[in-house]
Amino acid sequence: MHRARLLLSVGLVLLSLAGCNNSMSTSSNGVSSPGQASQVSLSMTDDPPNGVTVLFFQISLTAAYLTPASGSSNVSLLTNNTPVQVDVTQLQALSAFLSTANVATGTYNSLTLTFANPQLVIFNASDAAIASTCPLNTVCQLTPSIDNSASLTFSTVPFPVSVAQNTPIGFLLDFHLNQVIQSDLSVNLGVTNGVTVDELPSTPPLGPPRFGFLVGTVETVSTNPTQFTVQTRDGRTFTVDTSSSTSYANFPSSVCAMSNFSCLASGQIVQVQVSSVEMNGTLVAAEVSYVQAASQQVVEGSVIGLSTSNGTTVLKLLLHWSPDAGVLPFGGVASATVSSTASFSVNSSNFTIPAGLSFASASDLLVGQEVEVNVVAGSLANSSSLGRWAPPSVSFTTDAIELQPSQITGSVTAIDASAASFTITTFPNFFASWSNPSGMSWTPMAVTIDTTSQTAYEGLSTDSFSGLTMNSVVSVRGWLFSTPSAPTPSTQVAETLLGRPSGFF
C-alpha cells in the first residue's frame, strides 16, 4: 500500500515541457515547419478554501489546448482528448500528472481549459445553513453548477509564449478553491484569482520532482530498456522509463526480495512520481510505489470520525482513491471496522520518521490522518443512509492500515528553532469530525510540525526552516501522529512545506 511523495506546491497546477523532435505538420505565420516540436505536459495542484471544510472536490478537465499565433489549428494537450478527473482537494501540497502532448515549435497566444462535472463534499463549519442546501454541522454531498465559466482562456502574461525545439519551458496554473467555490456553493472558475497561470523558471529550485504523480495498473513490463506501461483509472496509458536513480517503495517481501525494477509485474497497481518527460513523450520515474496486487481491494481516505462498537474501533473515511470507484465511490464515506488482528504501518518511503512517534495500533488513529486500508474479502456492504444530504456510504472490515501523508494548511503561531519545529493553527478544511454533538461550529486546532534534514521547502523568503515567520500561512504535507501527552494533541512530520502567497485566505 502506498502514496508517493511529491512536490511542495500548494495552489499550483504545473504545466511543464521537455524537448522532442517528433514530426508534426503545422502552418507558417507563428508556428514552425514539420519536424520541429516539443512535449507539453500538464500537472495539477490546489489552493484550499476558507470558511467551510471542503472534504472532497472533484472536477473533470475535458479540454486543454494551446492557440497558435496564426495559421494553424488549436493543439490539444490531453492524450487522445480523454477527459481527466481530478480530486482537487488532494493536491494542496501535491501535484498530479495529467497529460503530455507533442506541440510544434512556434508562438502561442493563449491556453484554454474546459472543466465539467464538479462534485463537492463539505462539512458546514460556518454559523448557519449554507444556501438552504447544507445544514449547520453537517457533512453534505453536492453537485454544484458552474457559473458560466466552464471554459477559461489565458491570453495575458505569460502569453504569448514561444515553444522552441528541445528547450524546456513550463507554466504554473493555480486552482484556488477558496475563490472558486461561491457562498451559494456554486462554482465560478472565472472569478478573480480563481485560476491563474504563471511561467515556471527554466531552472526549478532544488526539491522533489515537480511533474507530479499518477496512479494506474501496470500493463506491460520490458527489461530492455527497463520501462513499463501504466493505465490510469480513466483510461490514459503512459510509457514509463526507469533508471539507476529510480527508487522503489512499499513492495512487500512476498512480491520481491529487493526493491528494484524486478519487482514490477503486470496487474499491479502502482503510483509513479514523474521526474521529467523524454523527447518522445515517455515519462521518467523518480519513484515507483506499490499500491496493491490486482487481487486485493484497497482504498485510501481521510479519517473524519472515530468511534467504538463493542470494544472495536470503527473508522469513518472520506474516500479519495480506490481502483474500483463504482463500488467504493470517490467522495463517499466508508465505515471501516478495524480487525483485532489488523496490522499498522507507515508509508514513509525513503523518508526517516523521527523516533518517538508511533502508528502501531488503533489507539494511534486520529481524525485528520490520511490512511490506506485493505478491505477484507467478502466484508464490503452498502450502509444505511446517513441522512438527506450525506454522501453515499459503504462498510467493510479492514485488516491492514497504512498511514499516508496528510496535507494541512494553517497559520504559524510558534517557532522553536532549536528543535526545528513550529506550531500551526489549522484552517477549517482539516480535522472536521463527522458530527458535532455540542452543536458548536468548527474550532481550529493546534498542530506541532516537526521538520528534518529531509524536509523540502518552497515559497518562503528563504527556502529553509529559517524562512518561516510568525503569522505566515503555510501548507504542509507529511505524516500525522497522535501525541496526546505532548503540548499539542497531534504532530505532523513535514516532508514538504510550502509558504502561501498573501491574499488567498
GIQUI-V244242 format. One record per pair of residues at least 6 apart in sequence whose C-alpha atoms are under 7 Angstrom apart, sorted by the first residue. I is the first residue (numbers start at 1). GAP is how many residues later the second one is. If there is no record, write none. Layout:
((I,GAP) (I,GAP))
//
This chain:
((1,249) (1,289) (1,290) (1,291) (1,371) (1,401) (2,248) (2,287) (2,288) (2,289) (2,345) (3,268) (3,401) (4,267) (4,269) (4,285) (6,88) (6,89) (6,202) (6,203) (6,206) (7,86) (7,87) (7,88) (7,201) (7,202) (7,203) (7,205) (7,489) (8,85) (8,86) (8,448) (8,449) (8,450) (8,488) (8,489) (8,490) (9,84) (9,85) (9,489) (10,35) (10,36) (10,37) (10,82) (10,83) (10,84) (10,465) (10,488) (11,34) (11,35) (11,36) (11,81) (11,163) (11,164) (11,165) (12,32) (12,33) (12,34) (12,160) (12,161) (12,162) (12,163) (13,30) (13,31) (13,32) (13,33) (13,82) (13,159) (13,160) (13,161) (13,162) (14,28) (14,29) (14,30) (14,157) (14,158) (14,159) (14,197) (15,26) (15,27) (15,28) (15,155) (15,156) (15,157) (15,158) (16,24) (16,25) (16,26) (16,153) (16,154) (16,155) (17,21) (17,22) (17,23) (17,24) (17,151) (17,152) (17,153) (18,20) (18,21) (18,22) (18,148) (18,149) (18,150) (18,259) (18,260) (18,261) (19,19) (19,20) (19,146) (19,147) (19,148) (19,149) (19,260) (20,17) (20,18) (20,19) (20,145) (20,146) (20,259) (20,260) (21,14) (21,15) (21,16) (21,17) (21,258) (22,13) (22,15) (22,258) (23,11) (23,12) (23,13) (23,14) (24,10) (24,11) (24,12) (24,13) (24,80) (25,8) (25,9) (26,6) (26,7) (26,8) (26,46) (27,6) (27,44) (27,45) (28,43) (29,41) (29,42) (30,38) (30,39) (30,40) (30,76) (30,77) (31,37) (31,73) (31,74) (31,75) (31,76) (32,72) (32,73) (32,74) (36,68) (36,69) (36,129) (37,65) (37,66) (37,67) (37,68) (37,128) (38,64) (38,65) (38,66) (38,67) (38,127) (38,128) (39,61) (39,62) (39,63) (39,64) (39,240) (39,242) (40,37) (40,60) (40,61) (40,62) (40,63) (41,58) (41,59) (41,60) (42,55) (42,56) (42,57) (42,58) (43,52) (43,53) (43,54) (43,55) (43,168) (43,169) (44,51) (44,52) (44,53) (45,43) (45,46) (45,47) (45,49) (45,50) (45,51) (45,130) (46,42) (46,43) (46,45) (46,46) (46,128) (46,129) (46,130) (47,45) (47,128) (47,129) (47,130) (47,131) (48,41) (48,44) (48,128) (48,129) (48,130) (49,128) (49,129) (49,130) (50,128) (50,377) (50,378) (50,455) (51,75) (51,377) (52,70) (52,71) (52,72) (52,73) (52,74) (52,376) (52,377) (53,69) (53,70) (53,71) (53,72) (53,375) (53,376) (53,377) (53,379) (54,67) (54,68) (54,69) (54,375) (55,34) (55,66) (55,67) (55,68) (55,374) (56,31) (56,33) (56,64) (56,65) (56,66) (56,275) (57,30) (57,31) (57,32) (57,61) (57,62) (57,63) (57,64) (58,27) (58,28) (58,29) (58,30) (58,60) (58,61) (58,62) (59,26) (59,27) (59,28) (59,56) (59,57) (59,58) (59,59) (59,60) (60,23) (60,24) (60,25) (60,26) (60,55) (60,56) (60,57) (60,58) (61,22) (61,23) (61,24) (61,53) (61,54) (61,55) (62,21) (62,22) (62,52) (62,53) (62,54) (63,15) (63,18) (63,20) (63,50) (63,51) (64,12) (64,13) (64,14) (64,48) (64,49) (64,50) (65,9) (65,10) (65,11) (65,12) (65,46) (65,47) (65,48) (66,8) (66,9) (66,10) (66,42) (66,44) (66,45) (66,46) (67,7) (67,8) (67,41) (67,42) (67,43) (67,44) (68,6) (68,39) (68,40) (68,41) (69,38) (69,39) (69,40) (75,28) (77,22) (77,23) (77,24) (78,21) (78,22) (78,23) (79,20) (79,21) (79,22) (79,157) (84,150) (92,315) (93,314) (93,382) (93,383) (93,384) (95,117) (95,118) (96,116) (96,117) (96,118) (97,114) (97,115) (97,116) (97,117) (100,181) (105,58) (105,59) (105,60) (106,56) (106,57) (106,58) (107,53) (107,54) (107,55) (107,56) (108,52) (108,53) (108,54) (109,46) (109,50) (109,51) (109,52) (110,43) (110,44) (110,45) (110,49) (110,50) (111,42) (111,43) (111,44) (112,39) (112,40) (112,41) (112,42) (113,38) (113,39) (113,40) (114,36) (114,37) (114,38) (115,35) (115,36) (116,34) (118,25) (118,26) (119,23) (119,24) (119,25) (120,21) (120,22) (120,23) (121,18) (121,19) (121,20) (121,21) (121,210) (122,17) (122,18) (122,19) (123,14) (123,15) (123,16) (123,17) (123,309) (124,10) (124,11) (124,12) (124,13) (124,14) (124,15) (125,11) (125,12) (125,316) (125,317) (126,10) (126,315) (127,9) (127,314) (128,8) (129,6) (129,7) (130,54) (131,53) (134,6) (134,255) (137,298) (137,299) (137,302) (137,304) (138,297) (139,251) (139,295) (140,249) (140,250) (140,251) (141,248) (141,249) (141,250) (144,41) (144,42) (144,43) (145,41) (145,42) (146,40) (146,41) (146,42) (147,39) (147,40) (147,41) (149,39) (149,40) (149,41) (150,39) (152,38) (158,40) (158,41) (169,33) (170,29) (170,30) (171,26) (171,27) (171,28) (171,29) (172,25) (172,26) (172,27) (172,28) (173,22) (173,23) (173,24) (173,25) (174,21) (174,22) (174,23) (175,19) (175,20) (175,21) (176,18) (176,19) (178,326) (179,12) (179,14) (179,15) (180,7) (180,8) (180,9) (180,11) (180,14) (181,6) (181,7) (182,6) (189,6) (207,249) (209,65) (209,66) (210,65) (211,63) (211,64) (211,65) (212,61) (212,62) (213,58) (213,59) (213,60) (213,61) (214,57) (214,58) (214,59) (215,17) (215,55) (215,56) (215,57) (216,14) (216,15) (216,16) (216,17) (216,53) (216,54) (216,55) (217,13) (217,14) (217,15) (217,50) (217,51) (217,52) (217,53) (218,11) (218,12) (218,13) (218,47) (218,48) (218,49) (218,50) (218,51) (219,10) (219,11) (219,12) (219,47) (219,48) (220,8) (220,9) (220,46) (221,6) (221,7) (221,8) (221,44) (221,45) (222,6) (226,15) (226,16) (227,13) (227,14) (227,15) (228,11) (228,12) (228,13) (229,8) (229,9) (229,10) (229,11) (230,7) (230,8) (230,9) (231,6) (231,7) (233,90) (239,43) (239,44) (240,42) (240,43) (240,44) (240,45) (241,41) (241,42) (241,43) (241,44) (242,42) (242,43) (246,39) (246,40) (246,41) (247,39) (247,40) (247,41) (248,11) (248,12) (248,39) (248,40) (248,41) (249,10) (249,39) (249,40) (249,41) (249,100) (250,39) (250,40) (250,99) (251,8) (251,39) (255,8) (256,7) (267,26) (267,27) (268,24) (268,25) (268,26) (269,21) (269,22) (269,23) (269,24) (269,25) (270,18) (270,19) (270,20) (270,21) (271,17) (271,18) (271,19) (271,20) (272,13) (272,15) (272,16) (272,17) (273,12) (273,13) (273,14) (273,15) (274,9) (274,10) (274,11) (274,12) (275,9) (275,10) (275,11) (276,7) (276,8) (277,6) (277,7) (278,6) (292,6) (297,77) (297,78) (298,24) (298,74) (298,75) (298,76) (298,77) (299,22) (299,23) (299,73) (299,74) (299,75) (300,19) (300,20) (300,21) (300,22) (300,71) (300,72) (300,73) (301,16) (301,17) (301,18) (301,19) (301,20) (301,69) (301,70) (301,71) (302,15) (302,16) (302,17) (302,66) (302,67) (302,68) (302,69) (303,12) (303,13) (303,14) (303,15) (303,64) (303,65) (303,66) (303,67) (304,12) (304,13) (304,14) (304,63) (304,64) (304,127) (304,128) (304,129) (304,130) (305,10) (305,11) (305,62) (305,128) (305,129) (306,8) (306,9) (306,10) (306,61) (307,6) (307,7) (307,8) (308,6) (312,26) (313,24) (313,25) (313,49) (314,21) (314,22) (314,23) (314,24) (315,20) (315,21) (315,22) (316,17) (316,18) (316,19) (316,20) (317,16) (317,17) (317,18) (318,13) (318,14) (318,15) (318,16) (319,10) (319,11) (319,12) (319,13) (319,14) (319,15) (320,10) (320,11) (321,9) (322,6) (331,60) (332,59) (332,60) (332,61) (333,58) (333,59) (333,60) (333,61) (334,59) (334,60) (334,61) (335,59) (335,60) (335,61) (336,59) (336,60) (336,61) (336,62) (337,59) (337,60) (337,61) (338,59) (338,60) (338,61) (339,58) (339,59) (339,60) (341,58) (342,56) (342,57) (342,58) (343,56) (343,57) (343,58) (344,15) (344,16) (344,17) (344,56) (344,57) (344,58) (345,14) (345,15) (345,56) (345,57) (345,58) (346,13) (346,56) (346,57) (346,58) (347,55) (347,56) (347,57) (351,103) (357,124) (358,6) (358,123) (364,118) (365,117) (366,116) (367,64) (367,66) (368,62) (368,63) (369,37) (369,111) (370,33) (370,34) (370,35) (370,36) (371,30) (371,31) (371,32) (371,33) (372,29) (372,30) (372,31) (372,32) (373,25) (373,27) (373,28) (373,29) (374,24) (374,25) (374,26) (374,27) (375,21) (375,22) (375,23) (376,21) (376,22) (376,23) (379,17) (379,18) (380,15) (380,16) (381,13) (381,14) (381,15) (382,11) (382,12) (382,13) (383,10) (383,11) (383,12) (404,75) (405,72) (405,73) (405,74) (406,71) (406,72) (406,73) (406,74) (407,68) (407,69) (407,70) (407,71) (408,22) (408,67) (408,68) (408,69) (409,17) (409,18) (409,65) (409,66) (409,67) (410,14) (410,15) (410,16) (410,17) (410,63) (410,64) (410,65) (411,13) (411,14) (411,15) (411,60) (411,61) (411,62) (411,63) (412,11) (412,12) (412,13) (412,58) (412,59) (412,60) (412,61) (413,10) (413,11) (413,12) (413,57) (413,58) (414,8) (414,9) (414,56) (415,6) (415,7) (415,8) (416,6) (420,30) (420,31) (421,27) (421,28) (421,29) (421,30) (422,26) (422,27) (422,28) (423,23) (423,24) (423,25) (423,26) (424,22) (424,23) (424,24) (425,19) (425,20) (425,21) (425,22) (426,18) (426,19) (426,20) (427,17) (428,14) (428,16) (446,42) (447,41) (447,43) (447,44) (448,40) (448,42) (448,43) (448,44) (449,42) (449,43) (449,44) (449,45) (450,42) (450,43) (450,44) (451,42) (451,43) (454,41) (455,39) (455,40) (455,41) (456,39) (456,40) (456,41) (457,6) (457,7) (457,39) (457,40) (457,41) (458,39) (458,40) (458,41) (459,39) (459,40) (459,41) (460,7) (460,8) (460,39) (461,6) (473,26) (473,27) (474,23) (474,24) (474,25) (474,26) (475,22) (475,23) (475,24) (476,18) (476,20) (476,21) (476,22) (477,17) (477,18) (477,19) (477,20) (478,14) (478,15) (478,16) (478,17) (478,18) (479,13) (479,14) (480,10) (480,11) (480,12) (480,13) (481,9) (481,10) (481,11) (482,7) (482,8) (482,9) (483,6) (483,7) (483,8) (484,6))
//
